[in-house]
Amino acid sequence: MMTVKVFDTHVRTKAGRYLHFDVLIAGNDTEKAKAHARQYLMDKGLQDEDIAQSECRFCHVEPGNPVVAQAISEKGYYIIELQGCQED
């Protein structure tokens, strides 16, 4: 079973929106996790200039289930949306 590293990510947009999500990757590379977080935000329509504050830091290691393992092998990462990530 694959072991994944979880990076706890908090983002506040300039418009006041708060997003909290986890970035799961295979390695312990903070810069790679930050790059994946930026890609996820761009996919949501948020560019760097929309971000007022962000933090992406290593949180813990956990076993990756088959869905997570497949996403990581295909895209390099998996996102767990926690707060504010769903469009209203």
WOTAKA-V438728 format. One record per pair of residues at least 24 apart in sequence whose ideal C-beta (glycine too) atoms are under 8 Angstrom apart, sorted by the first residue. I is the first residue (numbers start at 1). GAP is how many residues later the second one is. Records with the same first field share a line. If there is no record, write none. Layout:
# WOTAKA-V438728
I->GAP ; GAP
This chain:
# WOTAKA-V438728
1->62 ; 63 ; 68
2->24 ; 61 ; 62 ; 66 ; 67 ; 70
3->58 ; 59 ; 60 ; 61
4->57 ; 58 ; 59 ; 60 ; 64 ; 65 ; 68 ; 74
5->28 ; 53 ; 55 ; 56
6->52 ; 53 ; 54 ; 55 ; 56
7->26 ; 27 ; 30 ; 49 ; 50 ; 51 ; 52
8->47 ; 48 ; 49 ; 50 ; 51
9->24 ; 28 ; 45 ; 46 ; 47
10->43 ; 44 ; 45
11->26 ; 30 ; 35 ; 40 ; 42 ; 43 ; 44
12->39 ; 40 ; 41 ; 42
13->33 ; 37 ; 38 ; 39
14->35 ; 36 ; 37 ; 38
15->35
17->67
18->65 ; 66
19->25 ; 64 ; 65 ; 66
20->62 ; 63 ; 64 ; 65
21->58 ; 59 ; 60 ; 61 ; 62 ; 64
22->37 ; 57 ; 58 ; 60
23->33 ; 54 ; 55 ; 56
24->40 ; 44 ; 48 ; 53 ; 54 ; 55 ; 56
25->47 ; 51 ; 52 ; 53
26->46 ; 50
28->30
30->26 ; 27 ; 28
32->44
33->25 ; 44
36->40 ; 41 ; 43
39->38
40->37 ; 39
44->41
